[in-house]
Amino acid sequence: MTSSPQKLGFIGLGIMGAPMALHLIKAGHQLFVHTRGKVHPEIADSAATQCTSAKGVAERADVIFTMLPDTLDVEAVLFGKDGIAAGLSKGKTVVDMSSISPIETKAFAQKIVALGCDYLDAPVSGGEVGAKAASLTIMVGGTEAAFARIKPLFELMGKNITLVGGHGDGQTTKVANQIIVALNIAAVGEALVFAAKAGADPAKVRQALMGGFASSRILEVHGERMIKRTFNPGFRIKLHQKDLSLALAGARALGVALPGTANAAQLMQACAANGMADLDHSALVRALELMANHEVASA
């Protein structure tokens, strides 16, 4: 924990951002917040100060966190009318915890650094569960000095916290993470659809697999979601689609083939085309079920 309360800003109080901001508040920090949507009830009832713009947050806080859906959202909040950049003064730090383009992140960082401030890209993994439990994995790009200064704040929100490299490297790591997660969801989905179609109880199949080499966090959490049909969003399909688009765009630029990633992206697109873009990404299994004409369900 930090030794004394700090003036912190948090912009973006959605499924992930709200619980992350609450951890900072509960640790005794003075928080200035701004969000486009309805303010989370616990934050509204806390001592946090609600600001009418991102500029207002940046003017009041020494460290400003952002947790937003996409690259364009981050760019608008940073550099748009009444954005963060307009309210910055030298010595402040901007920490973007969104999952966005590594290439654009490097450009954003250059602009913020040119204003005499520090910039860290610090995307997270762990979903809503990890955000609420303060157990997120945080992948950071930026300078060692800025990382050392902000790490005590990261420790209020996560457990596995790594400075990967320079600006943009945190986002590159997150894209890699999303590739692995998507392919694992697809693998678990295929296995459970196969088992269910063959007449086995998918719940017992999952239980058996949890004790073997196929065991994984995806099989544990999302395998259970597939069986119990609990597709309320922890991480929406449309957001994972965005991350896989970043991966495939990066692959084209680098001349790298990512066939598994492309396949997972198409499965998610099939879900989105059938009105499931706002479901949890574990609902990718629905695309496989449609092709098999058979649902995974507890016996």
N, C-alpha and C positions, 0 to 999 in steps of 0.2 A: 504494500500500500504506500501511497505517497505520504510524506511527512507532514504536509500541511495542505489545507484546502486550496484548490486552484479555481480560477475562473475559466470554465469550459463551455464550448458551444457544441450543439448537436443539431444537425439538419437532416431530416428524414426519419420519421418516427413510425415506421410501418411494422410489419410482422417481426423483423429483425431489429430495427433501430430502436423501437420503444423499450424492449427489455435491456438492451445494451446501455441506453441512456439511464435507465433506472438504477443500474449497478453503480454508475458514476454518482448519481444523486445520493444513493444509500451510503456511499463511502464518505459523504460529507462535502463533496465539491459543489460549488455554486454553478448552476447550469443555466445557460441561455439557449432556448430552443426555437426552432422554426420548422413548420411542416405545412404541406399543401392540404392535407386531409384533416380529419378530426383528431384532436390531441388525445392521446391515450389517457383514460381516466386517472390512473395512478400518477401520471406525470402532471396532469391538470391539478390534482390535489396536493402535489408536492410543492416545495419551495422554488421550483424551476421558474424562471422568468420567460414568458412567451414573447417573442419578438415578431414584428410584422414583416420582416425581410431578412434575407441572408446577410445583407450588409449590416443590419442592426446587430446580428449575432457576432459578426466579425469585429465590430467596433468595441463590443463589450468583453469578449472572451480572448484569452491568450492562446488557447489551443482550440481549433475548430474541427470537429468530426463531421463527416458526411457519410450517409448510408442511403444511397439512391438507386433506382432501378437500372439505369442505362447510361451509356457514355454521353449522350446528348443532354440528359438530365444533369449530370455532373458539370458539363461545360456551361449550361445555363445558370446553374447555381453559383459556379465559380466566377464567371465572366459576364453574365447577363446584366440587365438593368437591376440595380440595387443588389448585385451579387456580392459574394464574399470578397473578391479582389478590391471592390470599391470601399470596403470597410477595414481593410488591413493596414497595419502600421508595422514598421520594421521590428523584427525579433519574434513575431508570432509564428505559429505552426499550423499548417493545414494537414489534416489526416483524412484521406479518402478511403473508406472501408467498403465502398461499393465494388462490384465486380464489373469492370469495364475494359475497354481496349488498352492493351499494353503500349501500343504506338501512340495513341492520343494521350495516355497518361504521361509519357515522357515530355510531350509538348506542354501539357498543363503544368508539370513540375517546373519546367524552364521559366514559364511566365510568373509563377509564384515566387521562385527563387530570385528572379529579377527585381521583385518588389522588396527584397531584403528579408524574406521570410523562408522558413523551412517547409518542405513538402514530403510527406510519406504516403505511398500507396500501400494499403494494409487490408486487402480483401480477406474474407473469413470463410471458414467451412464449419459446418456443424448444425446448420439449420436453426429453426425456431427453438428446438429442444436445447441445443448448445447455447443459444443466445440467452435463454431463460436461466440455464444452469451456470452461466459464466464459464463454460468449458470449451469455447470456440477455439479452433485452430486459426492462428493469425499469421499470414504470410506477408512480410514487409519488404518494401523497396525504398531505399533512401540512404542518407548518410549515417554513419555509425553514431555520430554525436546526437543527431536528432532522435534516432532510435533509442539510445540510452536514456534520453530525457523523457521520452513518452512511454517507455516500457512499463513503468509502474502503473500507468493508466490502462495499458493493454492487459495487464495482469488482473485487473478488476473485471474484465470481460472474457478472458480466455485463459487457456492453460499451455497449449503448445504454440509458443510464440518464437518465430524465427526471422532474423534479418537475412534475407536471401541474397541481396545484392543491391545494385543501384536502382534509381528511379525506373519503374516499369517492371522490375523483376518480380515484385510481389504479384502483380497482375498476371504475368506469364505463368507463375506457379499456380495461381487460381484456375487459369484456363486448363492447365495440365490436370489439376484436381478434378475439374468438371468432366474432362474426358474419361478419367478413370471411373467416376461415379456413374456417368451415363452408361458406359459399357457394362458395368456391374449390375445396374438395374435391368438392362436388357437381358443379361445372362440369367439372373434370378427369375425374371419373368418367363423366359423360354423354358427354364427347368420346371417351374411350377405349372405352366400350361401343359407341358409334356406329361408331367406326373398326373395331373388332374384328368387329362384326356385318356390316359392309360387306365384310369379307374382307381388310382391310389388316393389316399387321403392327403391332400397337399399340406395340411397342418402337421401331420406326422412325418411326412417326407422332409419338411423344413426342420422339424425337431431332430431328426436323424442326421441331416446334413450339418447342423450346427455343431456337431461333435467331431466333424472330420475336416479334411484339408480344404473343402469348399466353404467352410465357415467364413463369414465376413460381417461387417457392420451392416452392409446393405441387406444381406440375407436376414439378419436379425430384425432390423427395423422395418425395411420396406417389404421384405417377404411377409411379415406379419400384416402390414397394411394391405397387401394384395389379397391375402386370405380373408381378412376381416372386412375388406372393402371400405377402409377408412382413408379416403382420398382427399379429405379436407386439407388445404394447403399448408405445408410447412415450408416448401419451396415450390413455386408454381412451375408448371411445364413451360409456360411462355418465357419465364426467366432463364430456365435451363436451355431453351432454344436459343436465346440470345447469346449465352456463353458458348454453345457449340458453333454458332455462326462466327464468333470471334476466333475460335479454334480453326475452323475451316478457312477463314479469310487469312489468318496467319500462315496456315499451311500452304496456301497458294503463293503467298509472298515469299515463303522460304523454299518453295519447291519440294515440299514434303507431302507424301501421300498418307492420309488418315482414313482408311476404308471403314474401320469399325466406328469411328466418330461419325462419318457420313451416314452409316446405316442407322445409328442411334438417333441422329437428327431427323431422318426420314420417319422413324417410328413416332417421334414426338410430333412431327408435322401431321401425321395421320390422326393422332389424338386431337390436335388443334383443329383440324378440318372437321372433326366430329363434335366440336363444341366443348372440348375438354382442356383448353389452354389454361384455365384458371384452377385446375385440379393440381394436386401434389404430383411431383415428377414420378413418383412410384406408379402413377396411373398409366405410365408408358405400357404397362402390361395389357392395357385395354386394346392397344393396336394389335398385339399378338393374339389376344383372345378373339378379336374380330376376324383375323385371318384363319384362326383354327375353328371358328364357330363354336367355341367352348370357353366358359368362364372358370377361372380359378375361384374356388369357394370352399369354405370349411365343410367337411363332410357332416 
